[in-house]
Amino acid sequence: MPLVDIELIEGVFDAAKKQTMIEKVTEAMVSIEGEAMRGVTWVRIKELKSGSWAIGGHPLTTAAVRQMAAE
């Protein structure tokens, strides 16, 4: 059974967007593995605290991610 983890910075995506991620990732896995795998395809969303994730040595905050998305 596939297990897909999605890691996000907290506060960036609302519940509806996270639900969409879950649905679309599940559909992608089913398209690869077949419909019989739908019931055993797990998708987990893990949210990390703002600033606890870094890129290039720079902590990434919720505000910074929102700013990137707006550009």
BELQUI-V809236 format. One record per pair of residues at least 24 apart in sequence whose C-alpha atoms are under 10 Angstrom apart, sorted by sequence separation. I is the first residue (numbers start at 1). J is the second residue. If there is no record, write none. Layout:
# BELQUI-V809236
i=I j=J
i=I j=J
This chain:
# BELQUI-V809236
i=2 j=26
i=21 j=45
i=4 j=29
i=3 j=29
i=18 j=44
i=19 j=45
i=2 j=29
i=18 j=45
i=2 j=30
i=2 j=33
i=1 j=33
i=13 j=47
i=2 j=37
i=12 j=47
i=1 j=37
i=2 j=38
i=10 j=46
i=11 j=47
i=1 j=38
i=3 j=40
i=4 j=41
i=5 j=42
i=6 j=43
i=7 j=44
i=8 j=45
i=9 j=46
i=10 j=47
i=11 j=48
i=1 j=39
i=2 j=40
i=3 j=41
i=4 j=42
i=5 j=43
i=6 j=44
i=7 j=45
i=8 j=46
i=9 j=47
i=10 j=48
i=11 j=49
i=12 j=50
i=1 j=40
i=2 j=41
i=3 j=42
i=4 j=43
i=5 j=44
i=6 j=45
i=7 j=46
i=8 j=47
i=9 j=48
i=10 j=49
i=11 j=50
i=1 j=41
i=2 j=42
i=3 j=43
i=4 j=44
i=5 j=45
i=6 j=46
i=7 j=47
i=8 j=48
i=9 j=49
i=10 j=50
i=1 j=42
i=2 j=43
i=3 j=44
i=4 j=45
i=5 j=46
i=6 j=47
i=7 j=48
i=8 j=49
i=9 j=50
i=10 j=51
i=8 j=50
i=9 j=51
i=9 j=52
i=9 j=53
i=8 j=53
i=12 j=61
i=13 j=62
i=11 j=61
i=12 j=62
i=9 j=60
i=10 j=61
i=11 j=62
i=12 j=63
i=9 j=61
i=10 j=62
i=11 j=63
i=12 j=64
i=9 j=62
i=12 j=65
i=13 j=66
i=8 j=62
i=9 j=63
i=11 j=65
i=12 j=66
i=11 j=66
i=9 j=65
i=12 j=69
